[in-house]
Amino acid sequence: MNIASRVVYWQGAGSGQSSARRRPRRTQESLDARRNRMRGGPVTNNVIRRVAGVVGRLGFASAMAGASVLEQHAVARAAETTTFQFPMIEVSQSWGVPTQFTIYLTATVGDQPGVTTFGVATPPPFDGGSMLDSAARIRWANLTTGASGVIDMAIRETAQQPCDCAPVPVPVFTGAGRIVAAATADGVAINVSSGLGTFTTP
């Protein structure tokens, strides 16, 4: 081999070695690019993290809004009034004339824990004075706890219509549980039939 041939051979060999050294670098860059594409790349990962944060905040906000709606719903349904299943019937007087009245009593629960408020759904009209007013005596029993009690409450309107003169409801601590209440005419009235109601006090 002459000198010129050796020079050409050496240049070709050097060129091949240089190419061989560069190829792995291009191959590594290609692998890195593929890995970034498979992993989503740093930009994509940042976007994913931001989206996850937004979704988390939206989820928390939605949960709080749902809790608020449930709370409002619970408040709206807190007080519940039950009309006695059987009315109290009495013979009393109206402006001095003996008259029979059918009176439905009520029990409202939920305003306060363990408290039952007794009222009158159909109060008899004002009778011209207070000397001959009739009343109701309510005997109640808590079937869950065994507690019991007796109250007297006015059942007539306190003035002649038109007026806002319904008898004042009476709150009683009956305790939470299943309540049974019986109402009989009191005062100058004659009891014809006792009223009876059953309900649950929270």
C-alpha positions in Angstrom: 0.0 0.0 0.0 1.5 3.3 -1.0 1.4 6.5 1.1 -1.5 8.0 -0.8 -3.6 4.9 -0.2 -2.7 5.0 3.5 -3.8 8.6 3.8 -7.2 7.8 2.1 -7.7 4.8 4.2 -6.8 6.7 7.4 -9.2 9.5 6.5 -12.0 7.0 5.8 -11.3 5.2 9.0 -11.3 8.4 11.0 -14.5 9.5 9.4 -16.1 6.2 10.3 -15.0 6.4 13.9 -16.4 10.0 14.1 -19.7 8.8 12.8 -19.7 5.9 15.2 -19.2 8.2 18.1 -22.0 10.6 17.0 -24.6 7.9 16.3 -25.0 6.9 20.0 -25.5 10.6 20.9 -28.3 10.9 18.3 -29.8 7.6 19.5 -29.8 8.8 23.2 -31.4 12.1 22.2 -34.1 10.1 20.4 -34.7 7.9 23.5 -34.9 11.0 25.7 -37.5 12.6 23.4 -39.5 9.4 23.3 -39.5 9.1 27.1 -40.6 12.7 27.5 -43.4 12.1 25.0 -44.5 8.9 26.9 -44.3 10.7 30.3 -46.0 13.8 29.0 -42.9 16.0 29.3 -42.3 18.6 32.0 -44.8 21.0 30.5 -47.5 18.4 30.3 -46.8 17.3 33.9 -47.2 20.8 35.1 -50.5 21.2 33.3 -51.7 17.9 34.8 -50.8 19.1 38.3 -52.6 22.4 37.8 -55.7 20.7 36.4 -55.7 18.2 39.4 -55.4 21.2 41.8 -58.4 23.0 40.1 -60.4 19.8 40.1 -59.7 19.3 43.8 -60.7 22.8 44.6 -63.9 22.5 42.6 -64.7 19.2 44.3 -64.2 20.8 47.7 -66.4 23.7 46.7 -69.1 21.4 45.4 -69.0 19.4 48.6 -69.4 22.6 50.6 -72.3 23.7 48.4 -74.0 20.3 48.8 -73.6 20.5 52.6 -75.1 24.0 52.6 -78.1 22.8 50.6 -78.6 19.8 52.9 -78.3 22.1 56.0 -80.9 24.5 54.5 -83.2 21.6 53.7 -82.8 20.3 57.3 -83.6 23.8 58.7 -86.6 24.1 56.5 -88.0 20.7 57.8 -86.9 21.3 61.4 -90.4 22.1 62.8 -93.2 19.6 62.1 -96.8 19.9 63.3 -99.1 17.0 63.9 -102.8 17.4 64.3 -104.3 15.0 66.8 -105.8 12.0 65.0 -109.0 12.3 67.1 -110.6 15.6 68.0 -111.8 16.7 71.5 -115.5 17.3 71.6 -117.0 19.4 74.3 -120.2 21.2 75.2 -119.5 24.7 76.3 -121.3 28.1 75.9 -121.1 30.8 73.3 -122.5 34.1 74.5 -124.4 32.2 77.2 -125.9 29.6 74.8 -124.8 26.0 75.3 -122.9 24.9 72.2 -121.0 21.8 71.1 -117.5 22.3 69.7 -115.2 19.9 67.9 -111.6 20.9 68.6 -108.5 19.6 66.9 -105.4 20.0 69.0 -101.8 20.0 67.5 -98.3 19.1 68.6 -95.3 20.9 67.0 -91.9 19.3 67.4 -88.4 20.0 66.1 -88.0 23.6 67.3 -85.9 22.5 70.2 -84.7 19.0 71.1 -87.1 17.1 73.3 -89.7 19.9 73.3 -93.3 19.5 72.2 -95.5 22.6 71.7 -99.2 21.9 72.1 -101.6 24.2 70.2 -105.2 24.4 68.8 -105.9 24.1 65.1 -109.7 24.8 65.4 -110.2 27.1 68.5 -113.9 27.9 69.4 -114.8 31.6 68.9 -114.7 34.2 71.6 -117.5 33.7 74.1 -117.9 37.3 75.3 -115.8 37.1 78.4 -113.4 35.0 80.4 -115.6 33.9 83.3 -117.0 31.0 81.4 -114.0 30.1 79.3 -113.3 26.5 78.6 -109.9 24.9 78.5 -108.2 21.6 77.7 -106.3 19.3 80.0 -103.7 17.4 78.1 -102.1 14.3 79.6 -99.1 13.1 77.8 -96.7 10.1 78.1 -93.4 9.4 76.5 -93.5 5.7 75.5 -89.8 5.6 74.9 -88.5 7.0 78.2 -91.6 6.5 80.5 -91.8 10.2 81.3 -95.3 11.7 81.6 -97.1 15.0 82.6 -100.2 17.1 82.6 -100.8 20.6 81.3 -103.8 22.9 81.1 -104.2 25.2 78.1 -106.6 27.8 76.8 -108.4 26.7 73.7 -110.7 29.7 72.8 -110.0 32.8 70.7 -109.3 35.7 73.0 -111.3 38.3 71.2 -114.0 38.7 68.7 -113.2 38.2 65.0 -111.6 39.7 62.9 -108.5 39.5 65.1 -105.2 37.7 65.5 -106.4 36.2 68.8 -105.7 32.4 68.7 -104.9 30.9 72.0 -101.2 30.8 72.9 -99.4 27.5 72.3 -97.8 25.8 75.3 -94.3 24.3 75.0 -93.5 21.3 77.2 -90.3 19.3 77.7 -91.5 15.8 76.9 -88.1 14.4 76.0 -87.3 12.7 72.7 -89.3 9.6 71.9 -92.7 8.4 70.9 -95.4 10.6 72.5 -99.1 9.8 73.2 -101.3 12.7 74.3 -105.0 12.7 75.4 -107.0 15.9 75.7 -110.2 16.4 77.8 -112.4 19.4 78.3 -111.7 21.4 81.4 -113.3 24.4 83.2 -117.0 24.9 82.8 -117.1 22.7 79.6 -118.6 19.2 79.5 -116.3 16.6 77.9 -118.1 14.6 75.2 -115.2 12.8 73.7 -111.4 13.0 74.4 -108.9 14.0 71.8 -106.0 11.7 71.1 -102.8 12.2 69.3 -99.5 10.3 68.8 -96.3 11.6 67.3 -92.5 11.4 67.6 -90.5 14.2 69.3 -86.8 14.4 68.1 
